[in-house]
């Protein structure tokens, strides 16, 4: 079930943005077949049975350093609508399954490539991680206190700039392939995606409404009505009362001087306003502020950790989190009225579907046995 039901997408197992992109596609109903490699990807790659990003996928294990392993992969790609890999540029070509080879065999194939720096450019062959990619696009420079940029989670680069743009690219190319009969290569560079995410800040800068110095702008912690505040029990709450009516309500709920509303955007008033808000928030516990502010137009939320988030009543109302294989995890998103995503099956071990996938390609029992015995494929 799901809007992508009927699509077969092959994911060459990697780390970071690739597995998450594959999970999104599987959540949406595509048949995602993960190709496990004899040599495991470097970096943090959790076992499939404990990897949430493996949910809803099938797994085939191939040795891509053998001719027969490559031939089995190409047979699989002959049946696929799309595939994607996350090697450095040129690696797939050297192994024998670059875009030229694959598109010659399957002209309708969408060939996705997700990398940090992209398939071209002076840095394309350099190693890197999320923090490096967002550093080059202005995103990292905008995050954190004035003293120095803060190290964020790898959401901006790997997953927003990488995974999401890869998925959008693959889906757009699939639409094009259905219209034209021709596949193409999707070059999803994390630097490109991260730069794209900064579009609104380029707009604000052009209008003179964004300063390069951190904690000097409306959305970077400078504004006292858009920040995180500590409570009496050393917990935190987040307030985002940007609009004037929301800010007026915030003053009312905190029992602060209502005349401050007229000076909301007067930067010279911000230090004193911050002092008043901080001192007021510290007078009550997080739960007391939840009881007082949650659900109002103050634009309020408690700052919750992962375990607390899954227990929040709003998430319970919407089933935002689900339990799969005794692992609490986010449910598929977004939601569809006519083609809802099903709750995915629990992840299983690497290569568990090797025999079944090879059978689906029309290989005879002898051919499958030869593949397994030679080590080109393994279970």
Secondary structure by P-SEA (a helix, b strand, c coil): ccccccbbbbbcccccaaaaaaaaaaaaccbbbbbbbcccccccccccccccccccbbbbbbccccaaaaaaaaaaaaacccccccccccccccccccaaaaaaacccbbbbbbcccccccccccccccaaaaaaaccccccccccccccccccccccccccaaaaaaaaaaaaaaaaaccbbbbbbccaaaaaaaaaaaaaaaaaaccccccccccccccccccccccccccccccccccccaaaaaaaaaaaccccccccccccccaaaaaaaaaaaaaacccaaaaaaccccccccccccccaaaaaacaaaaaaccccccccbbbbccccccccccccccccccccccaaaaaaaaacccaaaaaaaaaaccccc
